[in-house]
Amino acid sequence: MNADLSDAEWFKSSYSGGGNDCVEIAHLDHGMVGVRDSKNTGGPALIFTPNEWDAFLRGAKDGEFNRP
């Protein structure tokens, strides 16, 4: 999926500590969410639909991605 990210306002979690070893997200048009590596701000970004983003957040909160 291609999206125009030139005007995106990227931010990090307040828990990131302000370093550059983080991911950043941006809320995009139509409820889409962009995710990128803070060390490579000019590089590629993942774009999630609203349903995909909601499913990811639910999974993270429920421990779905915890290591065994």
C-alpha positions in Angstrom: 0.0 0.0 0.0 1.4 3.4 -1.0 0.6 6.5 1.1 1.9 10.0 1.0 3.9 10.4 4.2 5.4 13.9 3.4 3.1 15.7 5.8 2.9 12.9 8.4 3.5 13.9 12.0 5.6 11.1 13.5 5.9 10.5 17.3 7.5 8.0 19.7 6.0 6.5 22.8 6.6 8.6 26.0 8.3 5.4 27.3 11.0 5.5 24.6 13.3 7.6 26.7 14.0 9.9 23.8 16.6 7.7 22.1 16.8 6.7 18.5 16.3 2.9 19.0 12.5 3.1 18.7 9.6 2.9 16.3 7.6 6.0 15.5 4.0 6.1 14.4 1.9 8.6 12.5 -1.9 8.8 12.3 -2.7 9.2 8.6 -5.8 9.9 6.6 -8.8 7.5 6.8 -7.7 6.1 10.1 -4.5 4.5 8.7 -1.4 4.3 10.9 2.2 4.5 9.7 5.0 2.8 11.5 8.7 3.4 10.9 12.2 2.9 12.4 13.4 6.1 14.2 16.9 5.4 13.0 15.9 5.5 9.4 13.3 8.2 9.1 13.7 8.4 5.3 13.3 4.7 4.9 10.3 2.6 4.4 7.2 2.6 6.6 4.6 0.0 7.3 1.0 1.2 6.7 -1.8 -0.4 8.7 -5.5 -0.1 8.1 -7.6 0.8 11.1 -8.7 -2.8 11.6 -5.2 -4.1 11.3 -3.9 -1.5 13.8 -6.7 -2.3 16.3 -6.0 -6.0 16.0 -2.2 -5.4 16.7 -2.9 -3.2 19.7 -5.4 -5.8 21.1 -2.8 -8.6 20.6 -0.1 -6.5 22.3 -2.3 -5.8 25.3 -3.3 -9.5 25.6 0.3 -10.7 25.5 0.0 -12.3 22.1 3.5 -11.3 21.1 5.3 -12.2 24.4 8.2 -14.6 24.0 7.5 -18.1 25.2 
